[in-house]
Amino acid sequence: MHARLPTSRLALSALLASAFVVALGYGIVLPVLPMMVERLAGSTDPAFNARQIGFLTLPLPWGSPRSQA
């Protein structure tokens, strides 16, 4: 049997609160990102805009805890 490590409720609450804030930030930014890219890049070409959005969101999976294991 594995012994359970003691987990502080405060530490767990802080972790969950920070995950919620990050998810909320992505939920706010990602829906308006195509319009921002189109306006800032000055391009109406869908392929160009999709490529730029891909470049902006590419680092997201690399920062996840599973990718660093």
C-alpha positions as CSV (number, residue, x, y, z in Angstrom):
1,M,0.0,0.0,0.0
2,H,1.1,3.6,-0.7
3,A,1.1,6.1,2.1
4,R,-0.9,9.2,1.4
5,L,1.0,12.5,1.6
6,P,-0.5,15.2,3.8
7,T,-2.0,17.9,1.6
8,S,-2.8,21.3,3.0
9,R,-6.3,22.6,2.2
10,L,-4.8,26.0,1.7
11,A,-2.3,24.7,-0.9
12,L,-5.0,22.8,-2.8
13,S,-7.3,25.8,-2.7
14,A,-4.5,28.1,-4.1
15,L,-3.8,25.6,-6.9
16,L,-7.5,25.3,-7.9
17,A,-7.9,29.1,-7.8
18,S,-4.9,29.6,-10.0
19,A,-6.1,27.0,-12.5
20,F,-9.5,28.7,-12.6
21,V,-8.0,32.1,-13.2
22,V,-5.9,30.7,-16.1
23,A,-8.9,28.9,-17.6
24,L,-11.0,32.0,-17.3
25,G,-8.2,34.1,-19.0
26,Y,-8.1,31.6,-21.9
27,G,-11.9,31.6,-22.1
28,I,-11.9,35.4,-22.5
29,V,-9.0,35.7,-24.9
30,L,-9.5,32.8,-27.3
31,P,-12.9,33.8,-28.6
32,V,-11.7,37.3,-29.6
33,L,-8.3,36.2,-30.8
34,P,-9.3,35.8,-34.5
35,M,-10.7,39.4,-34.6
36,M,-7.6,40.7,-32.8
37,V,-5.2,39.0,-35.3
38,E,-7.2,40.2,-38.3
39,R,-7.1,43.8,-37.0
40,L,-3.5,43.8,-35.9
41,A,-2.1,41.9,-38.8
42,G,-4.2,43.8,-41.4
43,S,-5.0,40.7,-43.3
44,T,-8.3,39.2,-44.3
45,D,-6.8,36.0,-45.7
46,P,-8.2,33.1,-43.5
47,A,-5.2,30.9,-44.0
48,F,-2.8,33.6,-42.8
49,N,-5.0,34.4,-39.8
50,A,-5.3,30.7,-38.9
51,R,-1.5,30.3,-39.1
52,Q,-1.0,33.3,-36.8
53,I,-3.5,32.1,-34.3
54,G,-1.8,28.7,-34.4
55,F,1.6,30.3,-33.7
56,L,0.1,32.2,-30.7
57,T,-1.6,29.1,-29.2
58,L,1.2,26.6,-30.0
59,P,3.1,27.0,-26.7
60,L,0.0,26.2,-24.6
61,P,0.5,22.4,-24.5
62,W,4.2,22.8,-23.9
63,G,3.5,24.5,-20.6
64,S,1.3,21.8,-19.3
65,P,2.5,19.7,-16.3
66,R,2.2,16.5,-18.3
67,S,4.6,17.6,-20.9
68,Q,7.3,18.2,-18.3
69,A,7.2,14.7,-16.7
